Each structure stands twice: as structure tokens, then as C-alpha cells.
Amino acid sequence: MIVIVFTAIGALIGGVTARRRGGNRLDMAQYAAGYGLAFMILGMIVALVIDRFLI
């Protein structure tokens, strides 16, 4: 669940970033994918840390 939320947040941030920089739809899709993947990895790390220390 945490990983999905982090991925969605990253994709939204990526899309907004590309739009602010004046990108077209393909730029927004590429930024959303890149940020989504980066935030997914971060979410996986957060989930592992939470699982390790709370359970």
C-alpha cells in the first residue's frame, strides 16, 4: 500500500514538474514515469524499514 501511494505521489509530482517547465504531453508522461519509479523505490525502502522496526 505504501509503495502504491509513493508511486502515485511521484507520478503527480513528475507531471506537475514537466508542466511547469513547459513540456508537452510526452514530456509529462516521461517525467511522471521517472518520478514514479524513483518514488516507488523510496516507498519500498520506507516499507522495509517500517516492517523491520515495527514488527
C-alpha positions in Angstrom: 0.0 0.0 0.0 2.8 2.4 0.9 4.6 1.7 -2.4 1.5 2.4 -4.4 0.9 5.7 -2.6 4.5 6.8 -3.1 4.4 5.8 -6.8 1.2 7.9 -7.3 2.7 10.9 -5.5 5.8 10.7 -7.5 3.9 10.5 -10.8 1.9 13.5 -9.8 5.0 15.5 -8.9 6.7 14.5 -12.1 3.7 15.6 -14.3 3.5 18.9 -12.5 7.2 19.5 -12.8 7.1 18.8 -16.6 4.1 21.1 -17.0 5.8 23.9 -15.1 8.9 23.6 -17.3 6.7 23.9 -20.4 6.7 20.4 -21.6 4.3 18.7 -23.9 2.3 15.5 -23.1 5.1 13.2 -23.9 7.4 15.2 -21.6 4.8 15.0 -18.8 4.5 11.2 -19.3 8.3 10.7 -19.2 8.7 12.9 -16.1 5.7 11.1 -14.4 7.3 7.7 -15.2 10.7 8.7 -14.0 9.5 10.3 -10.8 7.1 7.4 -10.2 9.9 4.9 -10.4 12.1 6.9 -8.1 9.4 7.4 -5.5 8.4 3.7 -5.9 12.0 2.7 -4.8 11.8 5.2 -2.0 8.4 3.7 -0.9 9.9 0.2 -1.0 12.7 1.3 1.3 10.3 3.0 3.7 8.1 -0.1 3.7 11.0 -2.3 4.5 12.2 0.0 7.3 8.7 0.1 8.8 8.4 -3.7 8.6 11.8 -4.2 10.1 11.5 -1.9 13.1 7.8 -2.2 13.9 7.2 -5.9 13.5 
